[in-house]
Amino acid sequence: MNAYVFPGQGSQFVGMGKELYDGNAQAKALFEQANDILGFRITDLMFGGTEDDLRRTDVTQPAVFLCSVIPAMVANIAPDMVAGHSLGEFSALVLSGALTFEDGLRLVSKRANAMQKACEKNPGTMSAVIRLDDEKVEEICAATEGTVVAANYNCPGQIIISGELAAVEAANAKMLEAGAKRAMLLKVGGAFHSPLMEPARAELAEAIEATTFHAPKCPIYQNVDAEAHTDPAEIKANLVAQLTSPVRWTKSVQNMIAAGATSFTECGPGAVLQGLIGKISKEVSVAPLA
């Protein structure tokens, strides 16, 4: 069985999508439709902007979404199951048929703007903790003063923590003392997948509730519980909860393999998920979308 997976924020690069835009009429039409929906020419920033342009959350999230969804739509793929890492969950929902392209883009744009506002209201950061047991990371976060939580369970030996700067820095020091190989701050705009995103969660909930979700054509393994979902009401609730909950990527991949996935295809810029899946299991094939 074939599983299709979609990356999140951080996989962007200047020039992404341009070759597809220039070489495929269907893709070009979808990119231009996106420019109209967003109200600005995001393609100009993607194809010829600066790295700083692409780091803006209101640009990064829709840009990564477009460079994940459009190639998959053009390829006319028929997945047996899908999953997306954080933002990538919206791409997965479009390819599964649960969301239209237009509604998916509108929600991603709404999510990005809500998260940007939350970052400004509740400043924070994230850090990568390498080679420390999940339980120890959780224990240290719980024992650290201030807000700091495990945010992304990316693969065995790699967890991202998220929260207030002082709390994250204090937790980093404790992680190293406990034997972590590394604990390093990431260049991100805020404390994603932590309680500091609560203002964004409330705003996104309203937009999701107002959007029509359809029963997907295949199961989607969602971040909040790593389980397969096909019920639109459950999918909506999990999408809302995702903003303040950890991304359970390791368990999602393991559950997809247990359900019969033998090959994983990453749809989107970069190869982050291919690397993570390769560390989660050596028994499956992993490749980019051809």
Rosetta blueprint (number, residue, H / E / L):
1 M L
2 N E
3 A E
4 Y E
5 V E
6 F E
7 P L
8 G L
9 Q L
10 G L
11 S L
12 Q L
13 F L
14 V L
15 G L
16 M L
17 G L
18 K H
19 E H
20 L H
21 Y H
22 D H
23 G H
24 N L
25 A H
26 Q H
27 A H
28 K H
29 A H
30 L H
31 F H
32 E H
33 Q H
34 A H
35 N H
36 D H
37 I H
38 L H
39 G L
40 F L
41 R L
42 I H
43 T H
44 D H
45 L H
46 M H
47 F H
48 G H
49 G L
50 T L
51 E H
52 D H
53 D H
54 L H
55 R H
56 R L
57 T H
58 D H
59 V H
60 T H
61 Q H
62 P H
63 A H
64 V H
65 F H
66 L H
67 C H
68 S H
69 V H
70 I H
71 P H
72 A H
73 M H
74 V H
75 A H
76 N L
77 I L
78 A L
79 P L
80 D L
81 M E
82 V E
83 A E
84 G E
85 H L
86 S L
87 L L
88 G H
89 E H
90 F H
91 S H
92 A H
93 L H
94 V H
95 L H
96 S H
97 G L
98 A L
99 L L
100 T L
101 F H
102 E H
103 D H
104 G H
105 L H
106 R H
107 L H
108 V H
109 S H
110 K H
111 R H
112 A H
113 N H
114 A H
115 M H
116 Q H
117 K H
118 A H
119 C H
120 E H
121 K H
122 N L
123 P L
124 G L
125 T E
126 M E
127 S E
128 A E
129 V E
130 I E
131 R L
132 L L
133 D L
134 D H
135 E H
136 K H
137 V H
138 E H
139 E H
140 I H
141 C H
142 A H
143 A H
144 T L
145 E L
146 G L
147 T L
148 V E
149 V E
150 A E
151 A E
152 N E
153 Y E
154 N E
155 C E
156 P L
157 G L
158 Q E
159 I E
160 I E
161 I E
162 S E
163 G E
164 E L
165 L H
166 A H
167 A H
168 V H
169 E H
170 A H
171 A H
172 N H
173 A H
174 K H
175 M H
176 L H
177 E H
178 A L
179 G L
180 A L
181 K L
182 R E
183 A E
184 M E
185 L E
186 L L
187 K L
188 V L
189 G L
190 G L
191 A L
192 F L
193 H L
194 S L
195 P H
196 L H
197 M H
198 E H
199 P H
200 A H
201 R H
202 A H
203 E H
204 L H
205 A H
206 E H
207 A H
208 I H
209 E H
210 A L
211 T L
212 T L
213 F L
214 H L
215 A L
216 P L
217 K L
218 C L
219 P L
220 I E
221 Y E
222 Q L
223 N L
224 V L
225 D L
226 A L
227 E L
228 A E
229 H E
230 T L
231 D L
232 P H
233 A H
234 E H
235 I H
236 K H
237 A H
238 N H
239 L H
240 V H
241 A H
242 Q H
243 L L
244 T L
245 S L
246 P L
247 V E
248 R L
249 W H
250 T H
251 K H
252 S H
253 V H
254 Q H
255 N H
256 M H
257 I H
258 A H
259 A L
260 G L
261 A L
262 T L
263 S E
264 F E
265 T E
266 E E
267 C L
268 G L
269 P L
270 G L
271 A L
272 V H
273 L H
274 Q H
275 G H
276 L H
277 I H
278 G H
279 K H
280 I H
281 S L
282 K L
283 E L
284 V L
285 S E
286 V E
287 A E
288 P E
289 L L
290 A L
